[in-house]
Amino acid sequence: MARKKNALRGHFVQAYVPGEEVGTAWLELAKWISTIGDDTQETTEDTAYYDGDGTPETEVVSVAGAYTPEGTFDPEDPAQALIAGLKYKTGDGRKIWHRVVSADGKKEWVGRATVTSIVAGAGDASAYETFSCNIRFDSIPAEKVLTP
């Protein structure tokens, strides 16, 4: 099995307009981004059944996929500017479309997402401005196999 570098995985964003379907004009969230964490949250329930030995079984009842990009803020980068522009918005104003392409380029996941914890310019006086946020899918994203 071949290993792939994280930098080969693509993260793309575009503006969300209520009532409109996702478009084709993606902005890559990559320039000056040094790390992207996986902050997926799962909700589980443990239940024991009489047809077993009484040991509780864990069932995953919900999954909220989320990513946390971090790096240096560049207000001229279109993807970072889109996210920075959401900082003082609420409700649907914090929604975007998010697309993740696997490092091997064989699959993608696309869905509406909510952006929280936006930092677009902060840090020590001697350091470059920082950029970070949390991008959490609002539901299970649509998975698609990509053909070369």
Number of C-alpha atoms within 10 A of each C-alpha: 3 4 7 11 8 11 13 12 16 17 22 17 25 22 21 20 13 10 6 7 10 17 10 7 10 17 18 18 19 20 14 15 18 11 14 20 11 14 14 14 12 11 10 13 11 10 11 12 10 7 6 9 8 10 11 12 13 11 11 11 9 13 15 16 18 19 18 19 19 19 19 19 22 20 17 9 15 17 21 25 14 17 26 21 14 18 17 9 10 12 7 13 17 19 25 26 23 27 24 20 20 18 16 13 15 12 14 19 17 19 19 23 26 20 24 18 11 18 18 22 15 14 12 8 7 6 9 14 17 18 23 24 21 21 28 24 25 17 13 15 18 11 14 12 12 11 7 5
